[in-house]
């Protein structure tokens, strides 16, 4: 029995990237808007996401279609080295809820994960993870019924740029610069890894794979080298703030994609300097607001930093997991 066999009459399951990414974008937008009131998804984001290393568009994308051919369900599966925690995002069109489409996509994702268990280190614990907005009661009930447990909460936070931005001072011993157009992202990639190695959910992957992932995101239409700040001391890069020109379809909103500081420079004002520097640049560009996502229980107290800088919570995302093989947990908790 395949995952699509669990779909009711009138629906069929297909795997692989759809020919028309705009069709998938519109489905996701309808699904997210029905729950959250808005959506930032764009075709550019999907195309960039599907080009990441370790991602195969022919097997890591699933769709559900009606007899008339309309796309009404969509799932995207990621499993990065060391292959111990796959991550699936799934959407169902609001006009086709309660038909078993979400459950079928979970079947598909779990099947993909089961097929890749052998790629993980032999003694390691392997889990399937999925997310749901806290407002999405259907998704939460479904995941709970399928044996998934809550492992973490993540917040979307936002600041309105309706006044002067006070930029935090650059700590002594630090110089701040933007990524150069002719500069490869290898050093940036390693600095991000150093900054997040002790954070929840981190797993170690080969340096060349990490760098290739950043090279792929540099191809996005939202990427701007002038919105990437690198903080350096005498040893090299010790802090980063990677921002995007807009938050997807929310073109009047800037987005802080990855802000991190290496352990020896935490608590010295560097993160605040990086954050507020980006606020000031977005204000200069005429953006109305800036948003980001953050671990609600960040070990560095990032939520306090963001709240102190004037940001407020606007959404809560729940991270669920389900064990498919017991063993040594090598995921940072």
N, C-alpha and C positions, 0 to 999 in steps of 0.2 A: 504493500500500500504506500503510495506517495503522498506528500503533503497536500497536493491538489485534490486528492480523492476525498478529503474531509470537507471540501466545499459543497454547499448545497447546489441543487439543480439550478441551472441558469448562469453559473459562474465557472470560470476555468482559470487555472494557475499557469503562469508562464515564467520562465527564467531568462535572464539576460537584459541588457540595457535596452530600453525602448528606443525606437528610431527617432521619436519626437520627444526630446527632453522637456519641451514646453508643456506637453501633456502631463508629465510627472510633476512638474513644478506647480501647475494649476491644481492638481489633486492635493498635493501637500499643503498648498496655500489654503484650500477649502477646509481641509481637516484641521489645521492649526487655528484658523480663524474661528471655526465653530467652537473651539475650546477656549482660546486665549483672547479672541477679539481682534487679532492681527497676526501677520506672518511676515518674516523677513526673508523667506527662501527665494532664491533666484536660480535661473538656469546656469549661470556662471558658477555658482557655488556647487551645484550638483556635478557639473563637468569637472571642476577642479577636484572635488572629493573622489570622483571615480578614477582619476588619474594617479592616485596615491600608490606607492609601492605596497606590495602584499595584497592589493585589491584586484580582483579579476571580474570585470563587468559582465562576463558571460555566465558566471556562477554565483556572484555575490549580490545580485539584484533579482528580486522576485516581484511579479505583478499579478494582480487578479483582475480579470476582465469579465464583462457581461457578455451575453450572447451577441449583442450588437457591437461588441468590440470596445466599449468604453472602459478605460482604466479606472477602477474604483478601489483598489488596494495596492499598496506599494511597500516593499521592504528592502532595506540596505544593510548588508552584513559586513562588518570589518573584523578581521582577526590578524593582529600584528604579532611579529616575533616578540616574545618567545611562545606565543600561541596558548596562553593560559587564561585569557579573559576576552572572549569575543564580545562585540558590541553591536546590537541591532537596533535600528530605528524603523518604526512601522507607522503607516498612516492608512486610515480607511475613510472614504468619502462619507460625509455626514448623512447623505441620502441612502447609504447602504450599511448602516450600523445594525448590530444584533442579528447578523446573518452568518456568523461564524468565520468571517474573513480574517479578523484579527487572530483568532486561534489557529487558522491555517498558516498564517505567516509565522507564528511562533513555531509551529511544527516544522516549517521550512528552515528557520534559523537554527533550531536545535539539531535538525538533521545535518546542516552544514557544519555545525560545531562538532558533532559526533564523528563526522568524516575526517576531521582534522586533529582529533585527540592525539594521534600518533606523532604529530609534529611537535608537541609540547615535551619538555624534559620528562623522562620516564617516571620519576617519583613525584612529580608536581601535581597539585590540585588544579583542576580545570573547571572554569565556570562560564556560564552564558550570562551576559548582562544586557538589560534593556532599560529604557527610560520612559517615564511618563510625567506629564505635567500634573501638578498636584490638583488641578481642577478637573482632570480627566478621570471621573469616577469609574467609567466603564473599563478603562485600561487598568486601573488599580485593582478592580475586582477580578478581572481576567487573570492578571499576573499572580495575584494571591491564590486564585483557584488552581493555577498551574504549578503551585509550589515555589513561587519566587518569593524572596524575602528582601526587605528594604536594607540596603547596605550604606546609603549616603543620601544626603540632600544637597542640592546645588541651587544657588540663588542667581537670578538675573537682577542686576542693580543698574540704576540709571541716575544721571544728573542732568538737570536742565541748565543750559548755558545762557542764563538770563541776566547775567551781571559780570562784573570784573572777575577774572580768575587770578588768584594769588598763587604764584608758582613757588613751591618749596625750594629752599636753597640747595645748591649742589654740595654734598659733603666734601670736606677737605680731603685731598688726595684723589679725587675723582674728576675725570673729564667726561663730558657728554658729547656724543656726536651721532649723526645719522648714518645708516647703512649707505655705502657708496654704490653707485650704479655698476661699477666694474668689480665689485667685491663679491666673492662667493659666500654662501651662507654656512659654510662648514663651521667657522668659529661661533657664529650665532647659534647654530644647532647645539654645539657642545655646551655653550653657556646656558642655554635653556635647560638642557639635561642636568647640569650641575645645580641649577636653581630649584628644580622640581624632583630631584632624585629621592628626597625624603618625604615627599608629599603623598597623600592618599592616592592609591590606584596606580602608582608608577611601577612599570616593569622595564627591565633593561633590554634594549635592542641594539643591534650592531650600529656603530657610528655612521657608516655609509648609508644605512637605511634611514636613520634619523635625518641626515642631511638631504637625502633625496626627497623626503617628505616636504621639507621646507622649500626645496627648489620647485616642487610641484605647486605649492601654494603661492610661490612668487609669480606664477603664470596667471594667477587670478586677476580679473579686471579690477578687483577691490584692493590689490596690493599697490603700495606706494613706498618706495625706499625712503622717502622723506618723512614717513610716519613710523619708521623703525628707529628707535633710539637705543644706542649701546653705551653703557656706562663702563669706563675702563679705569683701572688703577695700574700700578707698575707691572702687575703680573698678566694683565690682559682684560678681557671682558668679565665683569663681575655682576652686571645687572642688565636686563633687557626689557624693552617695552615694544612689542610688535602690535601695531594698530592697523586697521583697515580704513580705506577712504570713506566707506559707509557701512552701515549695518545691513547688508544685503539690500532688500527692497525698500528698507527704511532709509532713503537717501539723505534725509535731513539729520540723520543720527550717525555719529561716529561710533566705532567699536574697538575696544581694547581686547585684542585676541589673546595675548600672552604676556603677562607682566611677572617677572621673577627676579630675585636677588639671591646670590650665593650666600650660604650660611654665615660666612665671616663678615659680611657687610649688612646683615639684617639688624634692625633696631637702631640704625644710624641716620635715618631720614632719606635713604636713597630711593626706596619704593615710592614715598610721597613725592619726591622730586620728579621721578619718572612719570608718575601718574598725572600730576598737575601740569607738567610740561606738555603732555598730550592734550589735556583740557584746553590749555591756552592756544595750542595750534589749531584745534578744532574750532574754537571760538573765532580765531583769526580767519578761518575758512568759511565762517558763516553757518556752521552747524548749530542746530537748535538744542541738541542733547548728545550725551555719550553714554553708552551702556557697556556692560561686561558680564561674564559669568564667573562665579567663584564658589568654591567648596564652602558650604555653610559652617563647617568645623575646621577650617584651615588652621594648620599648626602654627602658621606665622601670624595669625590674627588679622588676616587680610580683610575680613568683613569690617573690623573696627577701623582699619585704615580708610576703607572706602566710605563708610558712614561718616567718619570724621572729615572727609573731603567733600561731603555734601551729597553723596549718593544715597539712594533709597531702594529698598527691595520692590520689584515690580512683578516678579514671577518666581515660583519655586518648582524645581524639577527633582523628581525622585529617581534614584538609581537603584534598580532591582537586580538581584543575581540568583542563579540557580546552579547548583553543583551538578556536574555531569561525570566527574571523576574525583574521588577522594585522593588526598596526598598532601605533600608539603606545600604550604601556601607561600608562594614567592612574590605575591602582590603586596606592595607597601600598604599597611593598614593604619 
